[in-house]
Amino acid sequence: MKGIKLAIIAIIILAVMNLVSACGLLLVGGLAGTTGYLAAKQGYKVQSPVTKKK
């Protein structure tokens, strides 16, 4: 009985941690996208990587 309760609690904790980490990734992605949008609106442009010609 005690083992079953412990297993259920462990599953709930793992599920909550998975949801929190997924929300964190979405939050960071949203912040990065918003920052890029606002920077482009102020005139900043994305530059291609620097390459070396032979």
PyRosetta script that sets phi, psi and omega in degrees:
from pyrosetta import init, pose_from_sequence

init()
pose = pose_from_sequence("MKGIKLAIIAIIILAVMNLVSACGLLLVGGLAGTTGYLAAKQGYKVQSPVTKKK")
pose.set_psi(1, -45.2)
pose.set_omega(1, -179.5)
pose.set_phi(2, -67.5)
pose.set_psi(2, -35.1)
pose.set_omega(2, 179.0)
pose.set_phi(3, -66.7)
pose.set_psi(3, -36.6)
pose.set_omega(3, 179.6)
pose.set_phi(4, -68.1)
pose.set_psi(4, -42.2)
pose.set_omega(4, 178.4)
pose.set_phi(5, -63.0)
pose.set_psi(5, -40.9)
pose.set_omega(5, 179.1)
pose.set_phi(6, -64.2)
pose.set_psi(6, -40.3)
pose.set_omega(6, 178.8)
pose.set_phi(7, -65.6)
pose.set_psi(7, -41.2)
pose.set_omega(7, 179.8)
pose.set_phi(8, -65.0)
pose.set_psi(8, -42.6)
pose.set_omega(8, 178.6)
pose.set_phi(9, -63.2)
pose.set_psi(9, -41.1)
pose.set_omega(9, 179.2)
pose.set_phi(10, -63.5)
pose.set_psi(10, -41.2)
pose.set_omega(10, 179.2)
pose.set_phi(11, -64.9)
pose.set_psi(11, -41.9)
pose.set_omega(11, 179.3)
pose.set_phi(12, -64.3)
pose.set_psi(12, -42.7)
pose.set_omega(12, 179.1)
pose.set_phi(13, -63.1)
pose.set_psi(13, -43.3)
pose.set_omega(13, 178.8)
pose.set_phi(14, -64.1)
pose.set_psi(14, -39.7)
pose.set_omega(14, 179.2)
pose.set_phi(15, -65.1)
pose.set_psi(15, -43.4)
pose.set_omega(15, 179.5)
pose.set_phi(16, -64.9)
pose.set_psi(16, -41.6)
pose.set_omega(16, 178.6)
pose.set_phi(17, -63.1)
pose.set_psi(17, -38.5)
pose.set_omega(17, 179.0)
pose.set_phi(18, -65.0)
pose.set_psi(18, -42.4)
pose.set_omega(18, 179.4)
pose.set_phi(19, -66.7)
pose.set_psi(19, -40.0)
pose.set_omega(19, -179.3)
pose.set_phi(20, -66.4)
pose.set_psi(20, -41.9)
pose.set_omega(20, -179.4)
pose.set_phi(21, -67.3)
pose.set_psi(21, -37.2)
pose.set_omega(21, 178.2)
pose.set_phi(22, -65.8)
pose.set_psi(22, -41.4)
pose.set_omega(22, 178.1)
pose.set_phi(23, -65.3)
pose.set_psi(23, -36.3)
pose.set_omega(23, 178.0)
pose.set_phi(24, -63.4)
pose.set_psi(24, -41.8)
pose.set_omega(24, 178.1)
pose.set_phi(25, -65.1)
pose.set_psi(25, -40.5)
pose.set_omega(25, 177.4)
pose.set_phi(26, -64.6)
pose.set_psi(26, -38.7)
pose.set_omega(26, 179.5)
pose.set_phi(27, -64.3)
pose.set_psi(27, -46.0)
pose.set_omega(27, 179.6)
pose.set_phi(28, -64.1)
pose.set_psi(28, -41.2)
pose.set_omega(28, 177.9)
pose.set_phi(29, -63.5)
pose.set_psi(29, -40.3)
pose.set_omega(29, 177.8)
pose.set_phi(30, -65.7)
pose.set_psi(30, -41.0)
pose.set_omega(30, 178.2)
pose.set_phi(31, -64.7)
pose.set_psi(31, -40.9)
pose.set_omega(31, 179.2)
pose.set_phi(32, -65.1)
pose.set_psi(32, -41.9)
pose.set_omega(32, 178.6)
pose.set_phi(33, -64.8)
pose.set_psi(33, -41.6)
pose.set_omega(33, 178.7)
pose.set_phi(34, -64.8)
pose.set_psi(34, -42.0)
pose.set_omega(34, 178.5)
pose.set_phi(35, -62.2)
pose.set_psi(35, -43.6)
pose.set_omega(35, 177.3)
pose.set_phi(36, -63.2)
pose.set_psi(36, -40.1)
pose.set_omega(36, 178.6)
pose.set_phi(37, -64.1)
pose.set_psi(37, -46.1)
pose.set_omega(37, -179.3)
pose.set_phi(38, -66.4)
pose.set_psi(38, -36.1)
pose.set_omega(38, 178.0)
pose.set_phi(39, -66.5)
pose.set_psi(39, -41.9)
pose.set_omega(39, 178.5)
pose.set_phi(40, -65.2)
pose.set_psi(40, -34.9)
pose.set_omega(40, 179.3)
pose.set_phi(41, -66.1)
pose.set_psi(41, -28.8)
pose.set_omega(41, 179.2)
pose.set_phi(42, -88.4)
pose.set_psi(42, 1.3)
pose.set_omega(42, 174.1)
pose.set_phi(43, 109.1)
pose.set_psi(43, -2.7)
pose.set_omega(43, 178.3)
pose.set_phi(44, -74.8)
pose.set_psi(44, 144.7)
pose.set_omega(44, -179.6)
pose.set_phi(45, -123.7)
pose.set_psi(45, 156.1)
pose.set_omega(45, 176.3)
pose.set_phi(46, -85.0)
pose.set_psi(46, 131.5)
pose.set_omega(46, -179.7)
pose.set_phi(47, -104.6)
pose.set_psi(47, 139.3)
pose.set_omega(47, 176.9)
pose.set_phi(48, -65.4)
pose.set_psi(48, 154.9)
pose.set_omega(48, 179.2)
pose.set_phi(49, -61.8)
pose.set_psi(49, 150.5)
pose.set_omega(49, 178.5)
pose.set_phi(50, -75.3)
pose.set_psi(50, 130.6)
pose.set_omega(50, 178.8)
pose.set_phi(51, -124.0)
pose.set_psi(51, 156.1)
pose.set_omega(51, -179.6)
pose.set_phi(52, -106.3)
pose.set_psi(52, 128.0)
pose.set_omega(52, 176.6)
pose.set_phi(53, -91.0)
pose.set_psi(53, 143.1)
pose.set_omega(53, 180.0)
pose.set_phi(54, -83.9)
pose.dump_pdb("model.pdb")
